[in-house]
Amino acid sequence: MYISTEKEKRLQPNKFKLGNYLWILIPLCLAPALSYAYLDPGTGSYLIQVLIGVLLAGPFAIKKFFGQFTQRGKAKKEAMEMKKGKASEQTNTD
């Protein structure tokens, strides 16, 4: 099939390529079928603490991250309004 433009190439669906999935398949093949590990009760408690911490801190971190962008936008808007105000004052006094 002949594809003439770059845009048409990007619109074509990706075909399955084994190389893309080798980084998943190789560790799965090398992993043991059975695991004789022991997880003590402290591990479960720790996992619950981590989950609670992520749930409580996640929204704050997202708010803080996106708040930086809104503050920059407000500062630019205020600066533009100040410039417009000074320009109108100068034209009124002249």
N, C-alpha and C positions, 0 to 999 in steps of 0.2 A: 504494500500500500504506500503510495507516494503522498507525503505531507509537505505542503509547499511553504508554510510560514511557521515562525516560532510560536505564534499564538495557537495555531492549530495543534502543534506538538504538545503544548502545555495542556490542551483540552482533552487529549487522548487519555484514556484510563491507564493506570500503571499495571503492567503485567507482573505476575508472580515471579520473583527471582529468588532462587535458593540462597544466594549470597547475602541477601538482606536478612535472612532469618537464621543464618549459621551461628550468630552470637547468642541466640536463644537455644538452638538445638544442641550444640556441643556441650554446654554445661548440663543440660537435662540428661544427655546420654552418659555423662561421667558421674552424675550424682548417684549415690547408693539407693537401692530400691527401698530398703528399710533403714530407719534411723532409731538407734537405741539411746536417745538423749533423755535427760531428766530435766524438767522445768520445775523448779521449786515454787512455792506460793509467792515468794517475793518477786519473782519475774512477772507474774500476772498483775500484781499490785503496781509494779513499775510501769507496765504497759498501759494500765488504766490511768495512771498519773500523766503519762505522756499524751494520751488521747485527750484528757481534760485540758491539759496545757495548750495543746494545739487548737482545740475548740474555743478556748477563751482568748488566746493571744492572736489567733488568725484574723478575726475581724478588725482588731485594733491595728495590726500590721498593715492590712489592706487599706484601712481608712487613712493611716499615716502616709502610706505610699502615694495614694491618689490625691491626698490633701496637698501635697507639694505642687502638683500640677494645677489645682484650682487656685492656690495662693499665687502662683506665678501669673495665672491668667487675670486674677483680680488686680494684682499690682500693675500689670501692663495696661489694663483698662483704666485704672485710676491715673496712671501717668499720662495716658492719652487725653483724659478729661481735663487734667491739670494744664496740659499744653493748649488745649482748645480754649479753656477759660482764660489763660494768660494772653492768648492771641486775641480773643474778643475784647479783653480789657484794654489792650494796647490800641486796638482800632477805635474804641470808644473814647480814649483820652486824646487821640491824635486829632 
